[in-house]
Amino acid sequence: MIVGGGYAGVTLARALDDAFDVVLLERRDQFYHNVGAMRGYADASFFERLLIPYDRLLRRGRVVQDEAVLAEGGGVRGLVGRYEGDIVVVASGSRHRMPFKSLFTEAGAFLREAGRLSAELAEAESVEVCGDGPVAVELAGEIRWRYPKKAVTLVVKGERLLTGAGNPRLGERAAGQLREMGVRVAYGGVGTGAGLRIAGYGAEFSVPCLGAAGRVAVDDRFRVVGREGVFAIGDAADCGEPALTFLARRQALHLAGQFLGKKAGYGRAGRVPMSVPLGPERGVTQLPLPGLPVAGSWVTARLKGRRLFVAENRERMGYSG
Ligand SMILES: Cc1cc2nc3c(=O)[nH]c(=O)nc-3n(C[C@H](O)[C@H](O)[C@H](O)COP(=O)(O)OP(=O)(O)OC[C@H]3O[C@@H](n4cnc5c(N)ncnc54)[C@H](O)[C@@H]3O)c2cc1C
């Protein structure tokens, strides 16, 4: 019984499909590849590529559309039904503003609201994107790539960009590239106050179905502390790693190995990469190598910026191209 069909839940469900009777409980009718959200914001037609139906994900198991309200050893209570399971894995992720994550249960409703936001952006003469993290930085770059004549300001509270990266050079190089592209970077939280203001921050971590106000503490086997028979992975779980897609997938694959008797305790990822495209051809990447070297546009475009892992995610869901 898996709660949440995001990156972690989908990866786990697929890895266990042959060996277990998998039920994946997901509140939405389609998977949302939110890594591509910033490009979608700048170019609404892209959003359709980011939504992928669940119908081809599992061969034996099933995906049920319902929202879990209580997860406990032995099963899950949803808004619609009750689901029994010897093992319960919570992979309910995190939340963010639209369109960075979806607030909607139906893809059609998501597309209408996301399209409205993109249209609002298209019409604005000037835009202020607020935030210093990857979402804000990437969005500022994507907007300027899509609308080279629009006045774009990145409004940053402090004095640096991408402070979550291990190597401060990543933020410095991103700031340099943004300036070259014609994006004004306003430090100290002072923008012009004019034009459209977009908040590029605001991730929320809580796990209501486990009554947790933040990420839930798990041990090195992803067991939720104090809850027999309940596991958690991905953004929902605090195993000492940052909340990232590829770590959510890595944890899911490890947990699958654990259930299949092939893996024991989890070894935390050491060096963490961070790749921030600024449109398809520019951007910066911190590589997970000794010293966390920072690569520029050539590497970033080929690694992530041109395709944003869309095909990989569609393939994982059983859809080609
Ligand atoms: C805009 C943006 C861009 C990002 N880009 C990157 C990137 O480039 N690289 C990277 O590594 N990370 C990136 N991240 C972080 C990444 O999105 C998360 O780490 C990732 O989504 C975590 O996957 P997950 O499966 O744990 O959770 P989620 O992807 O949040 O999936 C959780 C799923 O559970 C469902 N759900 C929630 N509650 C319930 C419930 N009660 N019942 C049923 N279903 C439920 C949700 O609908 C959702 O489908 C980005 C984040 C944002 C916001």
The ligand as a Gaussian input file, in Angstrom:
#p B3LYP/6-31G(d) Opt

LIG

0 1
 C        9.269000      23.687000      -9.218000
 C       10.153000      22.637000      -8.633000
 C       11.223000      22.141000      -9.380000
 C       12.034000      21.132000      -8.859000
 N       13.098000      20.710000      -9.603000
 C       13.882000      19.727000      -9.122000
 C       14.976000      19.246000      -9.885000
 O       15.261000      19.735000     -10.970000
 N       15.715000      18.245000      -9.374000
 C       15.439000      17.687000      -8.163000
 O       16.147000      16.756000      -7.756000
 N       14.398000      18.108000      -7.420000
 C       13.611000      19.114000      -7.861000
 N       12.556000      19.560000      -7.124000
 C       12.191000      18.845000      -5.888000
 C       11.261000      17.682000      -6.269000
 O       10.139000      18.150000      -6.954000
 C       10.822000      16.883000      -5.063000
 O       11.932000      16.480000      -4.337000
 C       10.018000      15.668000      -5.526000
 O        8.783000      16.081000      -6.025000
 C        9.817000      14.686000      -4.375000
 O        9.135000      13.575000      -4.853000
 P        8.090000      12.804000      -3.921000
 O        7.621000      11.636000      -4.701000
 O        8.652000      12.582000      -2.566000
 O        6.893000      13.843000      -3.695000
 P        5.924000      14.552000      -4.736000
 O        6.537000      14.669000      -6.063000
 O        5.475000      15.787000      -4.021000
 O        4.718000      13.551000      -4.887000
 C        3.811000      13.307000      -3.852000
 C        2.541000      12.734000      -4.447000
 O        1.684000      12.343000      -3.389000
 C        0.355000      12.779000      -3.666000
 N       -0.292000      12.958000      -2.375000
 C        0.005000      13.865000      -1.414000
 N       -0.762000      13.658000      -0.330000
 C       -1.560000      12.610000      -0.604000
 C       -2.573000      11.928000       0.135000
 N       -2.901000      12.282000       1.368000
 N       -3.212000      10.897000      -0.468000
 C       -2.892000      10.512000      -1.748000
 N       -1.936000      11.118000      -2.479000
 C       -1.279000      12.150000      -1.905000
 C        0.542000      14.069000      -4.436000
 O       -0.595000      14.354000      -5.218000
 C        1.764000      13.724000      -5.290000
 O        1.416000      13.138000      -6.512000
 C       11.759000      20.597000      -7.590000
 C       10.691000      21.091000      -6.832000
 C        9.903000      22.112000      -7.344000
 C        8.755000      22.649000      -6.511000

